[in-house]
């Protein structure tokens, strides 16, 4: 725990990771870091934090930070004054717009921007530069939910709230690994199950940790969610489970939607055939949904990241509309948002197909926003969505791009093409916290230092429409500035000073609130007009609150229980989805489908989480998960390496053989980039096909192949500083206590390693050479601690990574430990705790297994002894697996002993 100076003040702020929007208590430690705890008063988390949130204090240092504006000059980025950087950006934008028109420029934003930053970016582009080419990485996350909401409800409205997760009797999770990606909410669901008896159903092609200890798992074939919920709609109609009064009074289009559903999956048998499920499981699901009034259906990336994602969302919404389970206590559809302010971005209009404040590009709404902004060049039509935007850059149609707080060279599909496209830009501006990432290294012309979490101040909105404050608790480093300030200064230089003369985030928020209420007589869902006159002091003290917050009206938690939709006639629309079909087919050369996603302790492209040694300890290497049958078929083995290839790129990944994967599919996480691995950029493999309504890419079903990739040697390096490793090496870098670790595999001659290490090692140096046996180990010391060490050996004999990591972290290494170091084995006082299972408390697998062997029978027993699983709970499924494995091993041993006697 970081020591806390009692003179330093604790600040209430909000976590910068997923859309749960957890409250955080941050206390600076006086040395540039901070102690972090959950805010027990915040209604999103009531004091709990996940592993990522708990480790925030490890990520606020200044190493690798961008602290000054930079401009590329003769191929090299050079530090410049703010005035020079801003003048250059404004001049180049003016020139390109004058020559090629406003649509030749674009902004690409991030769901990690604050609402105030988003608002200024959107206003500048759509109201003053005159183009709607402003999109966001939220397009990759929640765009299909947005489109589904708009088609059904007439607005991007989340009907329910988190309380529904506590009060539901049935929780249906579709395409959501909430146990890892939204663990604080999942623990609320688990408590509901334990305390109220709620039942949980998980629908997912992959048996994730969310599917551990639940009531029903439905392992659907990829892309068949629409068929499953079409079959459910038919079943509800045929079994008399419809809320006919709600349908008649509050909806339209039911007959057409039901007819389409019958053509897709007209019976239990047809649904089973379409989804690959057993008829018994389909019938059980239908009955559970039908008979449970208080049902919440939660959906996330497995639904959204699809070329038919919007249809999937609407197939789910159809079932809730048909039963009237909409905006009622414990009964609603619920979209789980992936980013901390994707909702805030949607509120201000930060997507290319929105204008502002939940208004679109209708003539009346264009005119309303134009008058409010006093906009000289209001955009009159939708702009290019994310994938389309980068395709236009590649074609040379967009000449200038400004990226803020995101890493598209890693996260967008077909990422190699994205990287090549950015190199063609005439003006490439990036506002960032870091000096280097894949996007910055793709040829940025202007690099602008923005404030990071802990330094910036503003608002974010979470999945349940709750607005919370992110507050600064650390001083602004170097010359870093708020994003809204940077854009405002450019706007002034473009001649738009009157519209962008903001002095504070509070001033921007008041304008944002006023626009939401402008000419809004209750016909728009988003309205926070009650806050349009909030004072600076009241803004600073703002407590978390849900919208709508209409001036002069009592707040409401939910929408649509009694209708009141935001369509012209006030009725919801049932949508008839297209017949589900994946965009691309598998072939003899690409026989598998690649599913991509997140892992428990990492976030996006690791720009922040990669700084934490705790978070890197669980899964330190990029991997591909494959079903045992497919592993046998394609000749790959657990803990080996494999080359995964699609029509767009290839990666070399560690192999994890697991029956969690569905036969015929692969799973690989998205997080690794060129900054931290040699061959693990999975975004380069993903096909760029998009949903026709949302523009969201299909990231879950790219046809792929897998073949073994052999390495003779494996090893690791630990160093106090980052290193440039030899060429032609597979490697993955991870932050460790005291420095950096590199896990690698190699096929080159072992003799190259001493030559590589020689200029790095100091005078106090020890080594062990057995080239005939394929072993080389070496370490250099400064004072009483290890400075650098290198272990190389045959595939599974390179030394114990966990033991050597522990010795590296020690401030003092004894003479005996130094003597035994190059054995790579446990030494007295430093035993291997094994790979980390509980990141919140740093508890390793070996420690947990010893506790189980000592009598712990349940996850609660382990928690009582080690604390593992008692914070966010995301490691509980793994604890249960270890208990089960120990019990199986003990039973086998007993059987063997009995047979021997």
GIZIUR-V636661 format. One record per residue. N is the residue number from 1. RES is the residue in one small letter. PHI is phi in whole degrees, -180 to 180 (* if undefined). PSI is psi in radians with two decimals (999 if undefined). OMEGA is omega as a letter, one per 40 degrees, with the letter a starting at -180 (none if undefined). Layout:
# GIZIUR-V636661
N:RES:PHI:PSI:OMEGA
N:RES:PHI:PSI:OMEGA
This chain:
# GIZIUR-V636661
1:x:*:2.37:i
2:x:-68:2.34:i
3:x:-66:2.44:a
4:x:-115:2.20:i
5:x:-77:2.13:a
6:x:-63:-0.27:i
7:x:-80:-0.25:a
8:x:-87:2.40:a
9:x:-87:2.42:i
10:x:-81:2.34:a
11:x:-114:2.35:i
12:x:-85:2.16:i
13:x:-142:-2.92:a
14:x:-130:2.47:a
15:x:-61:2.48:a
16:x:-93:0.24:a
17:x:-99:-2.01:a
18:x:-75:-3.13:a
19:x:-80:0.08:i
20:x:-63:-0.63:i
21:x:75:0.82:a
22:x:-70:2.47:i
23:x:-76:2.44:a
24:x:-127:2.44:i
25:x:-105:2.06:a
26:x:-116:2.19:i
27:x:-122:1.94:i
28:x:-57:2.53:a
29:x:-97:0.06:i
30:x:84:-0.08:a
31:x:-123:0.35:a
32:x:96:-0.15:i
33:x:-106:-2.91:a
34:x:-158:2.57:i
35:x:-89:2.40:a
36:x:-121:2.39:i
37:x:-146:2.80:i
38:x:-75:2.59:i
39:x:-87:1.92:a
40:x:-67:-0.25:a
41:x:-95:-0.13:a
42:x:-81:2.22:a
43:x:-71:-0.15:i
44:x:-80:-0.57:a
45:x:-136:-0.24:i
46:x:48:0.73:i
47:x:98:-0.24:a
48:x:-85:2.57:i
49:x:-134:2.61:i
50:x:-80:-3.13:a
51:x:-60:-0.69:a
52:x:-68:-0.82:i
53:x:-62:-0.69:a
54:x:-63:-0.49:a
55:x:-95:0.18:a
56:x:-59:-0.56:a
57:x:-62:-0.38:i
58:x:-84:-0.03:a
59:x:-117:0.13:a
60:x:-102:0.19:i
61:x:-72:3.04:a
62:x:-103:0.04:i
63:x:-64:2.24:a
64:x:79:0.09:a
65:x:-78:2.57:i
66:x:-85:2.09:a
67:x:-119:-0.12:a
68:x:-145:2.62:i
69:x:-63:2.58:a
70:x:-140:2.53:i
71:x:-128:2.44:i
72:x:-76:2.19:i
73:x:-132:2.05:a
74:x:53:0.75:i
75:x:87:-0.09:a
76:x:-123:2.39:i
77:x:-76:2.22:a
78:x:-124:2.52:i
79:x:-67:2.38:i
80:x:-136:2.96:i
81:x:-74:2.68:i
82:x:-55:-0.75:a
83:x:-61:-0.68:i
84:x:-68:-0.74:a
85:x:-64:-0.80:a
86:x:-67:-0.72:i
87:x:-60:-0.75:a
88:x:-64:-0.81:a
89:x:-62:-0.82:a
90:x:-63:-0.75:a
91:x:-63:-0.79:a
92:x:-68:-0.68:i
93:x:-62:-0.81:i
94:x:-58:-0.79:a
95:x:-63:-0.79:a
96:x:-69:-0.72:i
97:x:-64:-0.76:a
98:x:-63:-0.65:a
99:x:-83:-0.76:a
100:x:-117:-0.10:a
101:x:94:2.83:a
102:x:-63:-0.53:a
103:x:-73:0.00:i
104:x:-87:0.02:i
105:x:-122:2.73:a
106:x:-152:2.63:i
107:x:-114:2.44:i
108:x:-124:1.96:a
109:x:-104:-3.01:a
110:x:-139:2.51:i
111:x:-69:0.02:i
112:x:-102:-0.01:i
113:x:-70:2.71:i
114:x:-78:2.76:a
115:x:-57:-0.68:a
116:x:-65:-0.67:i
117:x:-64:-0.83:i
118:x:-57:-0.77:a
119:x:-61:-0.81:a
120:x:-66:-0.73:i
121:x:-61:-0.80:a
122:x:-66:-0.76:i
123:x:-64:-0.77:a
124:x:-60:-0.82:a
125:x:-73:-0.90:a
126:x:-82:-0.45:a
127:x:-102:-0.42:a
128:x:-123:-0.82:i
129:x:-73:-0.65:i
130:x:100:0.48:i
131:x:-137:2.63:i
132:x:-97:0.31:i
133:x:-76:1.06:i
134:x:-131:1.93:a
135:x:-131:-3.09:a
136:x:-148:2.77:i
137:x:-66:-0.18:i
138:x:-62:-0.36:i
139:x:-58:-0.53:a
140:x:-84:-0.09:a
141:x:-118:-1.01:a
142:x:-126:0.11:a
143:x:-62:-0.60:a
144:x:-69:-0.59:i
145:x:-66:-0.73:i
146:x:-58:-0.86:a
147:x:-65:-0.70:i
148:x:-64:-0.75:i
149:x:-59:-0.81:a
150:x:-65:-0.71:i
151:x:-65:-0.69:a
152:x:-85:-0.78:a
153:x:-102:-0.23:a
154:x:85:-0.05:i
155:x:-158:2.81:i
156:x:-84:1.32:a
157:x:-113:2.23:i
158:x:-88:1.99:a
159:x:-71:-0.57:a
160:x:-108:-2.87:a
161:x:-151:3.06:a
162:x:-64:-0.52:i
163:x:-57:-0.51:i
164:x:-63:-0.49:i
165:x:-70:-0.46:i
166:x:-81:-0.47:a
167:x:-109:-0.10:i
168:x:-72:2.64:i
169:x:-98:-0.29:i
170:x:-141:2.21:i
171:x:-118:2.06:a
172:x:-111:1.98:a
173:x:-103:2.12:a
174:x:-117:2.07:i
175:x:59:0.66:a
176:x:-137:2.09:i
177:x:-96:1.14:a
178:x:-62:-0.50:a
179:x:-60:-0.53:i
180:x:-104:-0.64:a
181:x:-95:-0.44:i
182:x:-138:1.02:a
183:x:-64:-0.54:a
184:x:-67:-0.72:i
185:x:-69:-0.66:a
186:x:-65:-0.62:i
187:x:-67:-0.52:i
188:x:-64:-0.73:i
189:x:-64:-0.72:i
190:x:-63:-0.71:i
191:x:-65:-0.64:i
192:x:-61:-0.74:i
193:x:-64:-0.76:a
194:x:-73:-0.64:a
195:x:-95:-0.56:a
196:x:-113:-0.18:a
197:x:83:0.30:i
198:x:-59:2.57:i
199:x:-102:2.62:a
200:x:-125:2.28:i
201:x:-118:2.35:i
202:x:-119:2.23:i
203:x:-116:1.98:a
204:x:-169:2.44:i
205:x:-63:-0.43:a
206:x:-111:2.34:i
207:x:-84:1.51:a
208:x:-80:3.11:i
209:x:-65:-0.35:i
210:x:-64:-0.48:a
211:x:-86:0.19:i
212:x:-83:2.24:i
213:x:58:0.92:i
214:x:-119:-3.04:a
215:x:-94:-0.50:i
216:x:-158:2.26:i
217:x:-113:2.23:i
218:x:-115:1.77:a
219:x:-86:1.30:a
220:x:-67:2.69:i
221:x:-65:2.57:i
222:x:-54:2.34:i
223:x:84:0.18:a
224:x:-110:0.27:i
225:x:-59:-0.71:a
226:x:-61:-0.70:i
227:x:-63:-0.74:a
228:x:-62:-0.81:a
229:x:-79:-0.39:i
230:x:-67:-0.77:i
231:x:-61:-0.67:i
232:x:-64:-0.74:i
233:x:-61:-0.74:i
234:x:-61:-0.78:a
235:x:-62:-0.73:i
236:x:-62:-0.70:i
237:x:-69:-0.73:a
238:x:-78:-0.32:a
239:x:-104:0.21:i
240:x:71:0.49:a
241:x:-101:0.19:a
242:x:-78:2.59:i
243:x:-94:1.48:a
244:x:-64:-0.57:i
245:x:-66:-0.78:i
246:x:-64:-0.76:a
247:x:-60:-0.82:a
248:x:-67:-0.74:a
249:x:-81:-0.52:a
250:x:-124:0.06:a
251:x:-140:2.94:i
252:x:-144:2.77:i
253:x:87:0.19:a
254:x:-64:-0.79:a
255:x:-61:-0.73:a
256:x:-67:-0.70:i
257:x:-66:-0.70:i
258:x:-67:-0.70:i
259:x:-62:-0.72:i
260:x:-66:-0.71:i
261:x:-61:-0.70:i
262:x:-63:-0.63:a
263:x:-73:-0.42:a
264:x:-87:-0.82:a
265:x:-155:1.42:a
266:x:-83:0.02:a
267:x:-160:3.01:i
268:x:-60:-0.76:a
269:x:-63:-0.80:a
270:x:-64:-0.65:i
271:x:-66:-0.73:i
272:x:-62:-0.74:i
273:x:-64:-0.70:a
274:x:-71:-0.57:a
275:x:-102:-0.21:a
276:x:80:0.20:i
277:x:-92:2.88:i
278:x:-78:2.64:i
279:x:-61:-0.61:a
280:x:-64:-0.76:i
281:x:-67:-0.70:i
282:x:-61:-0.83:a
283:x:-63:-0.67:i
284:x:-63:-0.80:i
285:x:-60:-0.85:a
286:x:-58:-0.77:a
287:x:-67:-0.75:a
288:x:-63:-0.76:i
289:x:-66:-0.79:a
290:x:-59:-0.75:a
291:x:-90:0.02:a
292:x:-117:1.82:a
293:x:-63:-0.78:a
294:x:-87:1.49:a
295:x:-121:2.27:i
296:x:-115:2.22:i
297:x:-106:2.07:a
298:x:-108:2.32:a
299:x:-138:2.64:a
300:x:-145:-2.44:a
301:x:-63:-0.52:i
302:x:-62:-0.45:i
303:x:-89:-0.83:a
304:x:-71:-0.72:a
305:x:-82:1.25:a
306:x:-152:2.60:i
307:x:-69:-0.17:i
308:x:-125:0.56:a
309:x:-62:-0.71:a
310:x:-65:-0.71:i
311:x:-63:-0.67:i
312:x:-61:-0.80:i
313:x:-58:-0.81:a
314:x:-69:-0.53:i
315:x:-64:-0.66:i
316:x:-68:-0.84:a
317:x:-61:-0.62:i
318:x:-56:-0.74:a
319:x:-69:-0.61:i
320:x:-74:-0.68:i
321:x:-64:-0.69:a
322:x:-66:-0.47:a
323:x:-104:0.02:a
324:x:68:0.31:a
325:x:-90:1.31:a
326:x:-142:1.99:i
327:x:66:0.48:i
328:x:-110:2.77:i
329:x:-56:2.05:i
330:x:73:0.24:a
331:x:-146:1.81:a
332:x:-175:2.72:i
333:x:-78:2.61:a
334:x:-146:2.08:i
335:x:-88:2.11:i
336:x:-86:1.97:a
337:x:-80:2.48:a
338:x:-89:-0.40:a
339:x:-122:2.78:a
340:x:-65:-0.49:i
341:x:-138:0.56:i
342:x:-60:-0.65:i
343:x:-67:-0.74:i
344:x:-63:-0.66:i
345:x:-63:-0.68:i
346:x:-67:-0.59:a
347:x:-66:-0.72:a
348:x:-82:-0.26:a
349:x:100:0.49:a
350:x:-76:0.23:i
351:x:-109:2.61:a
352:x:-66:-0.36:i
353:x:-99:0.22:i
354:x:-119:2.72:i
355:x:-96:-1.18:i
356:x:-171:2.59:i
357:x:50:0.81:a
358:x:62:0.40:i
359:x:-104:2.63:a
360:x:-113:-2.80:a
361:x:-99:0.77:i
362:x:-83:2.70:a
363:x:-56:-0.73:a
364:x:-68:-0.66:a
365:x:-73:-0.65:i
366:x:-59:-0.79:a
367:x:-65:-0.68:a
368:x:-64:-0.82:a
369:x:-69:-0.65:i
370:x:-60:-0.79:a
371:x:-67:-0.70:a
372:x:-65:-0.79:a
373:x:-79:-0.26:a
374:x:54:0.85:a
375:x:-82:2.23:a
376:x:-79:-0.44:a
377:x:-139:1.13:a
378:x:-67:2.35:i
379:x:-66:2.43:a
380:x:-114:-0.01:i
381:x:-152:2.86:a
382:x:-60:2.65:i
383:x:-97:-2.90:a
384:x:-88:2.26:i
385:x:-74:2.92:a
386:x:-48:-1.01:a
387:x:-65:-0.71:i
388:x:-62:-0.66:a
389:x:-61:-0.81:a
390:x:-75:-0.46:i
391:x:-66:-0.68:i
392:x:-68:-0.60:i
393:x:-63:-0.75:a
394:x:-64:-0.57:i
395:x:-81:-0.14:a
396:x:88:0.16:a
397:x:-81:-0.62:i
398:x:-98:2.18:a
399:x:-101:-0.43:a
400:x:-130:2.36:i
401:x:-136:2.36:i
402:x:-120:1.98:i
403:x:-100:2.34:a
404:x:-128:1.99:i
405:x:67:0.52:i
406:x:-151:2.97:a
407:x:-131:1.19:a
408:x:-63:-0.39:i
409:x:-65:-0.27:i
410:x:-108:-0.72:a
411:x:-89:-0.44:a
412:x:-76:2.67:i
413:x:-68:2.78:a
414:x:50:0.89:a
415:x:-64:-0.46:i
416:x:-66:-0.65:i
417:x:-68:-0.67:i
418:x:-60:-0.80:a
419:x:-62:-0.77:i
420:x:-65:-0.64:a
421:x:-63:-0.73:a
422:x:-64:-0.46:i
423:x:-70:-0.25:a
424:x:-88:-0.16:a
425:x:-67:2.53:i
426:x:-79:-0.57:i
427:x:-137:2.09:a
428:x:-128:1.87:a
429:x:-111:2.39:i
430:x:-130:2.19:i
431:x:-97:2.13:a
432:x:-149:2.92:i
433:x:-94:-0.41:a
434:x:-112:2.64:i
435:x:-70:-0.50:a
436:x:-148:2.31:i
437:x:-153:-3.12:a
438:x:-61:-0.63:a
439:x:-73:-0.81:i
440:x:-57:-0.70:a
441:x:-79:0.02:i
442:x:-87:0.26:i
443:x:106:0.53:a
444:x:-57:2.48:i
445:x:-94:-0.65:a
446:x:-132:2.26:a
447:x:-120:2.09:a
448:x:-116:2.22:a
449:x:-81:2.02:a
450:x:-104:2.69:i
451:x:-66:2.61:i
452:x:-106:3.05:i
453:x:-56:2.42:a
454:x:96:-0.37:i
455:x:-111:-0.56:a
456:x:-93:2.87:a
457:x:-141:2.30:i
458:x:174:-2.64:a
459:x:-126:2.73:i
460:x:-137:2.77:i
461:x:-125:2.31:a
462:x:-96:-3.00:a
463:x:-64:-0.46:a
464:x:-99:0.42:i
465:x:67:0.49:a
466:x:-99:2.12:i
467:x:-87:2.22:i
468:x:-131:2.76:i
469:x:-90:2.30:i
470:x:-95:2.18:a
471:x:-117:2.61:i
472:x:-81:2.42:i
473:x:-132:0.02:i
474:x:-126:2.63:i
475:x:-70:2.68:i
476:x:-66:2.19:a
477:x:-86:2.57:i
478:x:53:-2.27:i
479:x:-109:0.36:a
480:x:-63:2.51:a
481:x:-135:2.79:i
482:x:-63:2.58:i
483:x:-59:-0.71:a
484:x:-62:-0.61:i
485:x:-67:-0.76:a
486:x:-59:-0.85:a
487:x:-67:-0.64:i
488:x:-62:-0.68:i
489:x:-67:-0.66:i
490:x:-66:-0.72:i
491:x:-59:-0.73:i
492:x:-61:-0.72:a
493:x:-71:-0.36:i
494:x:-85:-0.04:i
495:x:96:0.23:a
496:x:-110:0.54:a
497:x:-57:-0.65:a
498:x:-62:-0.55:a
499:x:-88:-0.09:a
500:x:-136:0.51:a
501:x:-89:0.91:a
502:x:-79:2.48:i
503:x:-107:-0.26:a
504:x:-160:2.84:i
505:x:-64:-0.59:i
506:x:-61:-0.68:i
507:x:-64:-0.71:i
508:x:-66:-0.76:a
509:x:-60:-0.72:i
510:x:-61:-0.70:i
511:x:-67:-0.73:i
512:x:-58:-0.80:i
513:x:-65:-0.70:a
514:x:-65:-0.69:i
515:x:-64:-0.66:a
516:x:-62:-0.52:a
517:x:-97:-0.15:a
518:x:-66:2.08:a
519:x:52:0.61:i
520:x:-108:1.82:a
521:x:-101:0.64:a
522:x:88:0.05:a
523:x:-91:0.00:i
524:x:-124:2.41:a
525:x:-70:-0.73:a
526:x:-82:1.96:a
527:x:-150:1.97:i
528:x:-122:0.68:a
529:x:-60:-0.41:i
530:x:-64:-0.24:a
531:x:-109:0.12:a
532:x:-72:-0.30:i
533:x:-113:0.34:a
534:x:-61:2.35:a
535:x:-76:2.90:i
536:x:-59:-0.74:a
537:x:-66:-0.72:i
538:x:-67:-0.62:i
539:x:-63:-0.78:i
540:x:-60:-0.60:a
541:x:-95:0.11:a
542:x:-55:2.25:i
543:x:-94:2.74:a
544:x:-57:2.30:i
545:x:-145:2.63:i
546:x:-93:2.57:i
547:x:-97:2.73:e
548:x:-75:2.58:i
549:x:-128:1.31:a
550:x:-77:2.46:a
551:x:-63:2.23:i
552:x:80:0.10:a
553:x:-122:2.62:i
554:x:-68:2.52:i
555:x:-68:2.74:i
556:x:-131:2.52:a
557:x:-86:-0.48:a
558:x:-136:2.86:i
559:x:-121:2.65:i
560:x:80:0.12:i
561:x:-59:-0.58:i
562:x:-118:0.51:a
563:x:88:-2.40:i
564:x:72:0.79:a
565:x:-79:2.94:a
566:x:-103:0.61:i
567:x:-93:2.91:a
568:x:-56:-0.61:a
569:x:-101:0.11:i
570:x:76:0.17:a
571:x:-111:2.52:i
572:x:-71:2.72:i
573:x:-109:2.12:i
574:x:-71:2.42:a
575:x:-113:2.29:i
576:x:-88:1.85:a
577:x:-75:2.79:i
578:x:-72:2.76:i
579:x:-61:2.19:a
580:x:-66:2.32:i
581:x:-158:2.29:i
582:x:-67:2.65:a
583:x:-69:-0.51:a
584:x:-132:2.66:a
585:x:-101:2.60:i
586:x:-74:2.73:a
587:x:-137:3.10:i
588:x:-62:-0.57:i
589:x:-88:-0.32:i
590:x:-132:1.30:a
591:x:-85:-0.15:a
592:x:-115:2.91:i
593:x:-116:2.24:a
594:x:-91:2.12:i
595:x:-105:2.31:i
596:x:-117:2.71:a
597:x:-176:-2.82:a
598:x:-105:2.82:i
599:x:-114:2.98:a
600:x:-60:-0.80:a
601:x:-107:0.15:i
602:x:-120:2.86:a
603:x:-138:2.22:i
604:x:45:-2.06:a
605:x:-107:0.46:i
606:x:65:0.27:i
607:x:-58:-0.65:i
608:x:-101:-0.95:a
609:x:-63:-0.46:i
610:x:-66:-0.20:i
611:x:-83:-0.19:a
612:x:-98:2.20:i
613:x:-71:-0.53:i
614:x:-63:-0.80:a
615:x:-73:-0.44:i
616:x:-82:-0.14:a
617:x:-81:-0.36:a
618:x:-76:-0.98:i
619:x:-133:1.53:a
620:x:-82:-0.12:a
621:x:-127:2.54:i
622:x:-66:2.42:a
623:x:-142:2.89:i
624:x:-125:2.30:a
625:x:-100:2.36:a
626:x:-141:2.54:i
627:x:-69:2.55:a
628:x:-54:-0.68:i
629:x:-63:-0.74:i
630:x:-71:-0.63:i
631:x:-60:-0.77:i
632:x:-65:-0.74:a
633:x:-64:-0.70:a
634:x:-102:0.12:i
635:x:76:0.47:i
636:x:-108:2.65:a
637:x:-127:2.75:a
638:x:-60:2.40:i
639:x:70:0.18:i
640:x:-94:-2.89:i
641:x:-119:2.70:i
642:x:-146:2.60:i
643:x:-95:2.15:i
644:x:-106:2.20:a
645:x:-128:2.39:i
646:x:-125:-3.09:i
647:x:-70:-0.09:a
648:x:-114:-0.34:a
649:x:176:-3.03:i
650:x:-148:2.69:i
651:x:-136:2.74:i
652:x:-114:2.15:a
653:x:-133:2.65:i
654:x:-66:2.56:a
655:x:-100:2.30:i
656:x:-119:1.97:i
657:x:-91:2.12:a
658:x:-155:2.47:i
659:x:-79:0.07:i
660:x:-64:-0.58:i
661:x:-76:2.48:i
662:x:-79:2.45:i
663:x:-56:2.35:a
664:x:93:-0.02:a
665:x:-128:2.77:i
666:x:-123:2.67:i
667:x:-129:2.33:i
668:x:-139:2.39:i
669:x:-76:2.74:a
670:x:-93:-0.09:a
671:x:-79:-0.47:a
672:x:-79:2.57:a
673:x:-136:-3.09:i
674:x:-67:-0.30:i
675:x:-71:-0.47:a
676:x:-134:0.17:i
677:x:-158:2.75:a
678:x:-88:-0.56:a
679:x:-138:0.44:a
680:x:-117:0.36:a
681:x:-79:1.61:a
682:x:-71:-0.47:i
683:x:-57:-0.45:i
684:x:-70:-0.25:a
685:x:-91:-0.32:a
686:x:-83:2.38:a
687:x:-70:2.58:a
688:x:-95:0.46:i
689:x:-76:2.49:a
690:x:-125:2.72:i
691:x:-68:2.34:a
692:x:-68:-0.37:a
693:x:-96:-0.76:a
694:x:-96:-0.40:a
695:x:75:0.17:a
696:x:-81:2.38:a
697:x:-74:2.71:i
698:x:-86:1.70:a
699:x:-102:0.10:a
700:x:-117:0.05:a
701:x:-153:0.72:i
702:x:-77:2.20:i
703:x:-59:2.36:a
704:x:-148:2.86:i
705:x:-127:2.82:i
706:x:-140:2.36:i
707:x:-138:2.67:i
708:x:-65:2.61:i
709:x:-132:2.06:a
710:x:-94:2.38:i
711:x:-125:2.39:a
712:x:-78:-0.73:a
713:x:-116:2.62:i
714:x:-131:2.83:i
715:x:-178:-2.99:i
716:x:-154:2.71:i
717:x:-125:2.44:i
718:x:-123:2.32:a
719:x:-149:2.66:i
720:x:-75:-0.27:i
721:x:-134:2.84:i
722:x:-70:2.55:a
723:x:-125:2.71:i
724:x:-97:1.94:a
725:x:-79:2.85:i
726:x:-60:2.81:a
727:x:-72:2.84:i
728:x:59:0.83:a
729:x:-129:2.45:i
730:x:-89:2.22:a
731:x:-149:2.74:i
732:x:-139:2.23:a
733:x:-99:2.45:i
734:x:-141:2.50:i
735:x:-74:2.33:i
736:x:-125:2.92:i
737:x:-62:2.02:i
738:x:96:-0.06:a
739:x:168:-2.34:a
740:x:-134:2.50:i
741:x:-118:2.50:i
742:x:-125:2.04:i
743:x:-95:2.30:a
744:x:-142:2.90:i
745:x:-138:2.59:a
746:x:-151:2.59:i
747:x:-119:0.06:a
748:x:-83:2.93:i
749:x:-60:2.39:a
750:x:-62:-0.42:a
751:x:-69:-0.23:a
752:x:-74:-0.32:a
753:x:-71:-0.75:i
754:x:-58:-0.69:i
755:x:-66:-0.65:i
756:x:-68:-0.66:a
757:x:-78:-0.47:a
758:x:-53:-0.87:a
759:x:-72:-0.24:a
760:x:-89:-0.68:a
761:x:-72:2.62:i
762:x:-91:-2.89:a
763:x:-74:-0.58:a
764:x:-85:1.67:a
765:x:-140:2.42:i
766:x:-134:2.57:i
767:x:-148:2.79:i
768:x:-132:2.18:a
769:x:-120:2.26:i
770:x:-143:1.23:a
771:x:-61:-0.57:i
772:x:-63:-0.63:i
773:x:-89:0.01:i
774:x:77:0.51:a
775:x:-124:2.33:i
776:x:-142:2.24:i
777:x:-137:2.43:a
778:x:-154:2.69:i
779:x:-151:2.49:i
780:x:-118:2.64:a
781:x:-127:2.58:i
782:x:-126:1.99:a
783:x:66:-2.24:a
784:x:-99:0.13:a
785:x:-127:2.81:i
786:x:-73:2.31:i
787:x:-96:-0.82:i
788:x:-148:2.46:i
789:x:-143:2.63:a
790:x:-136:2.25:i
791:x:-128:2.16:i
792:x:-132:2.42:i
793:x:-165:-3.13:i
794:x:-57:2.84:a
795:x:-38:-0.83:a
796:x:-120:0.53:a
797:x:-139:0.81:a
798:x:-98:0.03:a
799:x:107:2.87:a
800:x:-90:1.83:a
801:x:-54:-0.77:a
802:x:-67:-0.74:a
803:x:-65:-0.84:a
804:x:-67:-0.62:i
805:x:-58:-0.75:i
806:x:-63:-0.71:i
807:x:-69:-0.66:i
808:x:-63:-0.63:a
809:x:-74:-0.30:a
810:x:-73:2.47:i
811:x:-73:-0.49:a
812:x:-133:2.22:i
813:x:-110:2.09:a
814:x:-68:2.88:i
815:x:-60:-0.70:i
816:x:-67:-0.74:i
817:x:-66:-0.67:i
818:x:-62:-0.71:a
819:x:-65:-0.67:a
820:x:-89:-0.14:a
821:x:-54:-0.83:a
822:x:-73:-0.09:i
823:x:-74:-0.39:a
824:x:69:0.25:a
825:x:-108:2.95:i
826:x:-62:2.47:i
827:x:-119:2.88:a
828:x:-58:2.25:i
829:x:89:-0.25:i
830:x:-133:1.61:i
831:x:-100:2.66:i
832:x:-72:2.20:i
833:x:-91:-0.07:i
834:x:81:3.04:i
835:x:-58:2.51:a
836:x:-68:2.29:i
837:x:-103:-0.84:i
838:x:-101:1.83:a
839:x:-74:-0.49:a
840:x:-61:-0.68:a
841:x:-118:0.12:i
842:x:65:0.68:a
843:x:-95:2.20:a
844:x:-89:2.87:a
845:x:-63:-0.73:a
846:x:-64:-0.69:i
847:x:-63:-0.73:i
848:x:-66:-0.78:a
849:x:-64:-0.64:i
850:x:-63:-0.68:i
851:x:-67:-0.67:i
852:x:-64:-0.77:i
853:x:-63:-0.47:i
854:x:-84:0.06:i
855:x:123:-0.10:i
856:x:-69:2.16:a
857:x:-107:-0.30:a
858:x:-135:2.90:i
859:x:-62:-0.60:i
860:x:-65:-0.68:i
861:x:-61:-0.76:i
862:x:-63:-0.76:i
863:x:-60:-0.69:a
864:x:-65:-0.56:a
865:x:-91:-0.63:a
866:x:-120:-0.16:a
867:x:76:-0.21:a
868:x:-56:2.31:i
869:x:83:0.03:a
870:x:-98:-0.03:i
871:x:-101:-1.53:a
872:x:-87:-0.38:i
873:x:82:0.02:a
874:x:-71:-0.26:i
875:x:-92:-0.07:a
876:x:-58:-0.76:i
877:x:-57:-0.67:i
878:x:-70:-0.64:i
879:x:-60:-0.75:a
880:x:-65:-0.65:i
881:x:-64:-0.73:i
882:x:-65:-0.66:i
883:x:-63:-0.81:a
884:x:-63:-0.73:i
885:x:-64:-0.67:i
886:x:-66:-0.72:i
887:x:-65:-0.72:i
888:x:-64:-0.78:i
889:x:-62:-0.70:i
890:x:-66:-0.70:i
891:x:-65:-0.72:i
892:x:-64:-0.72:a
893:x:-64:-0.69:i
894:x:-66:-0.72:i
895:x:-63:-0.71:i
896:x:-65:-0.74:i
897:x:-64:-0.70:i
898:x:-65:-0.71:a
899:x:-67:-0.65:a
900:x:-68:-0.55:a
901:x:-80:999:none
